[in-house]
Amino acid sequence: MIHPTQVAEMLNSLPTLTSTASPGPVPTVIQYQVLGEAGHRTLWVTFALMVLSSGLFALLSWNVPIQKRIYHVITTLITIVAALSYFAMASGHAASYNCVTIWDHHTHVPDTSHEVCRQVYWGRYVDWSITTPLLLLDLCLLAGMDGAHTLMAIIADVIMVLSGLFAAFGTEGTAQRWGWYGIGCVSYLFVIWHLAIHGTQMVSTKGASVSRLFNGLAIFTLLLWTAYPIIWAVADGARKTSVDTEIIIYSVLDILAKPVFGLWLLLSHRALAETNIDLGGWWSQGIGSEGRIRIGEEE
């Protein structure tokens, strides 16, 4: 038989339970929007197409005199930079996350919030900040635009691309994201003004064939470029589409705006002698060779 004092000693030896512990913080729910298998395959396919296009453009310049290779050089550089960008994105680099807090409003209970972290490929903006000025340079040279308007169009284009990058990492619920988006759209209007209005006036002096080529390429390019901010507003801006859908649409636009544009330009340039540009001896011989007599050169 157990003595009552032994029972009391056993109870005293048990750990004391207290009710003073406060509840821990409610864990934050984080929703990630990242690329899937379809987006990953699209990045690799686009990379391969950019590499093949670069090889094709280099091949097209093989038998072209160096004095007439300006379009070939610029267009090849465009697809090379794009290939590097897509390789970086496909191999898992050139991407980061932008997390925003989303508030969920309820009727009978307090409001709750959760975070949405979307994958943002900043490598795409690095690509655009280099390739779109080169595309503009192609068109400005084709139209015969002066250096002042060419430089202003290129600067406006760079501001447009960088504004998109800043907006992609902007904070939700403030004027920051859509403010940068608005700055980018205004910059794009300046690009249109310099290219569509001034470029059209300048190219009219180079003949009907060159005018048709420039107008076709310019309209084609501006229509494609108009689609980019629309996709951005739906994807990165409002986050209404998946990352895979965003990647696929941007890839299609990039293929049309770079390899297709380049092939159109180079094949048409070969058939139109009026599109040749005289950059003087600097382009083929260097500055130190200006004025030097070169045997065999046409008089």
C-alpha positions in Angstrom: 0.0 0.0 0.0 1.3 3.4 -1.0 1.5 6.0 1.7 -0.2 9.3 1.1 3.1 11.2 1.6 4.7 9.2 -1.2 1.9 10.2 -3.6 2.4 13.9 -2.6 6.2 13.6 -3.3 5.5 12.0 -6.7 3.1 14.9 -7.7 5.6 17.5 -6.6 8.3 15.9 -8.8 6.2 16.4 -12.0 7.0 19.4 -14.2 4.8 22.4 -13.5 2.6 23.5 -16.4 1.9 27.2 -16.7 -0.5 29.2 -18.9 1.7 32.2 -19.2 3.2 31.3 -22.6 2.0 33.7 -25.4 1.0 32.4 -28.8 3.7 32.6 -31.5 3.4 34.8 -34.6 1.1 33.7 -37.4 3.3 32.3 -40.2 3.3 34.4 -43.4 1.8 32.7 -46.4 4.1 33.2 -49.4 3.0 32.4 -53.0 5.7 32.0 -55.6 5.2 32.6 -59.3 8.0 31.0 -61.1 8.7 29.4 -64.5 7.7 25.9 -65.3 8.8 23.3 -67.8 7.1 25.0 -70.8 8.9 28.3 -70.0 12.2 26.6 -69.5 12.0 24.8 -72.8 11.0 28.1 -74.5 14.1 29.9 -73.2 16.4 27.1 -74.6 14.6 27.1 -78.0 14.8 30.9 -78.3 18.5 30.7 -77.4 19.1 28.2 -80.2 17.2 30.3 -82.7 19.2 33.4 -81.8 22.5 31.5 -82.2 21.4 30.1 -85.6 20.3 33.6 -86.7 23.7 35.0 -85.7 25.4 32.4 -87.8 23.1 33.1 -90.8 23.7 36.9 -90.6 27.5 36.4 -90.4 27.3 34.1 -93.4 25.3 36.7 -95.4 28.1 39.2 -94.8 30.8 36.8 -96.0 31.1 38.2 -99.5 30.0 41.7 -98.7 32.8 44.4 -98.8 33.6 45.7 -95.3 32.5 49.2 -96.4 29.0 47.8 -96.9 28.7 45.6 -93.8 27.3 48.1 -91.3 23.8 46.6 -91.4 25.3 43.1 -91.1 27.5 44.0 -88.2 24.7 45.7 -86.2 22.1 43.0 -86.9 24.5 40.2 -86.0 25.3 41.9 -82.7 21.6 42.2 -81.9 21.1 38.4 -82.1 24.4 37.6 -80.4 23.4 39.8 -77.4 19.9 38.2 -77.4 21.5 34.7 -77.5 23.6 35.5 -74.4 20.6 36.9 -72.6 18.5 33.8 -73.3 21.3 31.5 -72.3 21.6 33.3 -69.0 17.9 33.0 -68.3 17.6 29.4 -69.5 20.6 28.3 -67.3 19.0 29.8 -64.2 20.8 33.1 -64.0 19.7 36.7 -64.6 16.6 36.4 -62.5 15.4 37.6 -59.1 12.2 37.9 -57.1 9.9 40.8 -56.4 7.7 40.2 -53.4 4.6 42.3 -52.7 2.1 42.1 -49.9 -1.5 41.4 -50.9 -4.3 42.2 -48.4 -7.4 40.0 -48.3 -10.5 41.8 -47.0 -13.1 39.9 -45.1 -16.6 40.8 -43.9 -16.8 39.2 -40.4 -13.1 38.6 -39.5 -10.1 40.9 -39.5 -8.3 41.4 -42.8 -5.4 39.1 -43.6 -2.4 39.4 -45.9 -0.1 37.1 -47.9 3.0 37.7 -50.0 3.3 37.0 -53.7 6.9 36.6 -55.0 7.2 36.7 -58.8 10.2 35.7 -60.7 11.6 38.7 -62.6 14.1 38.2 -65.4 16.3 41.3 -65.2 18.5 39.8 -67.9 15.7 40.5 -70.4 16.0 44.2 -69.6 19.8 44.1 -70.0 19.2 42.5 -73.4 16.7 45.2 -74.5 18.9 48.1 -73.3 21.5 46.9 -75.8 19.6 45.4 -78.7 16.8 47.9 -79.1 19.2 50.9 -79.5 21.0 48.8 -82.2 17.6 48.1 -83.9 16.9 51.8 -83.9 20.4 52.5 -85.3 19.6 50.1 -88.2 16.4 52.0 -89.0 17.9 55.5 -88.5 20.8 54.6 -90.9 18.4 53.2 -93.4 16.3 56.4 -93.3 19.4 58.6 -93.5 18.5 60.4 -90.2 20.9 63.0 -88.8 23.0 62.3 -85.7 20.9 64.6 -83.4 17.6 62.8 -84.0 19.3 59.4 -83.9 20.9 60.1 -80.6 17.7 61.4 -79.1 15.7 58.4 -80.3 18.3 56.0 -78.8 18.4 57.8 -75.4 14.6 57.8 -75.2 14.6 54.1 -76.0 17.2 53.4 -73.2 15.1 55.4 -70.7 12.0 53.4 -71.8 13.8 50.0 -71.1 15.3 51.1 -67.8 11.9 52.4 -66.7 10.4 49.0 -67.3 13.2 47.4 -65.2 12.6 49.8 -62.3 8.8 49.3 -62.6 9.3 45.5 -62.5 10.9 45.8 -59.1 8.6 48.5 -57.8 6.5 48.2 -54.7 2.8 47.2 -55.0 0.2 49.8 -53.8 2.4 52.8 -54.4 2.9 55.2 -57.3 6.4 53.8 -57.8 5.6 50.9 -60.1 3.1 52.5 -62.3 4.9 55.8 -62.2 8.0 54.2 -63.8 5.6 52.5 -66.3 4.2 55.9 -67.2 7.7 57.3 -67.7 8.5 54.4 -70.0 5.4 54.9 -72.1 6.1 58.6 -72.5 9.7 57.8 -73.6 8.3 55.4 -76.2 6.2 58.3 -77.6 9.4 60.2 -78.2 10.9 57.1 -80.0 7.8 57.1 -82.3 8.1 60.8 -82.9 11.8 60.6 -83.9 11.5 57.5 -86.0 8.0 57.6 -87.5 7.8 61.3 -88.2 11.3 62.5 -88.7 12.5 59.3 -90.2 9.8 59.2 -92.8 10.6 62.7 -93.9 14.3 61.9 -94.2 13.9 58.6 -96.1 11.6 60.3 -98.7 14.7 61.8 -100.3 16.2 58.3 -100.9 13.7 57.1 -103.4 10.5 55.1 -103.4 12.1 51.7 -103.0 14.0 52.6 -99.8 11.0 54.5 -98.5 8.8 51.3 -98.8 11.5 49.2 -97.1 11.9 51.7 -94.2 8.1 52.2 -93.8 7.5 48.5 -93.7 10.3 47.8 -91.2 9.4 50.8 -89.0 5.7 49.9 -88.9 6.6 46.2 -88.2 8.9 47.2 -85.4 6.7 49.8 -83.8 3.7 47.4 -83.8 5.8 44.8 -82.0 7.2 47.3 -79.6 3.7 48.5 -78.7 2.9 44.9 -77.7 5.7 44.8 -75.1 4.3 47.4 -72.6 0.8 45.8 -72.9 2.3 42.4 -72.0 4.2 44.0 -69.2 1.1 45.6 -67.7 -0.7 42.3 -67.7 2.2 40.1 -66.5 4.8 42.0 -64.4 2.4 44.8 -63.6 -0.9 43.3 -62.7 0.5 39.7 -62.4 -2.6 38.3 -64.2 -0.6 35.7 -66.2 1.8 33.0 -65.3 5.6 33.4 -65.8 5.5 30.7 -68.4 2.9 32.6 -70.5 5.0 35.8 -70.1 8.2 34.0 -71.3 6.5 32.4 -74.3 4.9 35.7 -75.5 8.1 37.7 -75.0 10.1 35.0 -76.8 7.8 35.2 -79.8 8.0 39.0 -79.9 11.8 38.8 -79.6 12.1 36.3 -82.5 10.0 38.6 -84.7 11.7 41.8 -83.6 15.3 40.4 -84.1 15.9 37.4 -86.4 12.9 38.1 -88.6 13.6 41.9 -88.7 17.3 41.2 -89.4 16.6 38.8 -92.2 14.1 41.1 -93.8 16.6 44.0 -93.6 19.7 42.2 -94.9 18.0 40.5 -97.9 16.3 43.7 -98.9 19.5 45.7 -98.4 21.4 43.4 -100.8 18.9 44.1 -103.6 18.8 47.9 -103.1 22.0 49.7 -103.8 20.4 52.9 -102.6 20.6 51.6 -99.0 24.4 51.6 -99.0 26.0 54.0 -96.5 29.2 55.9 -97.1 30.9 56.1 -93.7 34.2 57.2 -95.2 37.5 55.6 -94.5 37.0 55.4 -90.8 34.7 52.3 -91.0 37.0 50.2 -93.1 40.5 51.8 -92.7 40.5 53.6 -89.4 40.9 57.3 -88.5 44.7 57.2 -89.0 44.1 56.2 -92.7 42.0 59.2 -93.6 43.4 60.8 -96.7 45.9 58.0 -97.5 46.0 56.9 -101.1 44.8 53.2 -101.4 45.8 51.4 -104.6 43.0 49.7 -106.3 40.3 51.8 -104.7 37.6 53.1 -107.1 38.1 56.8 -108.0 
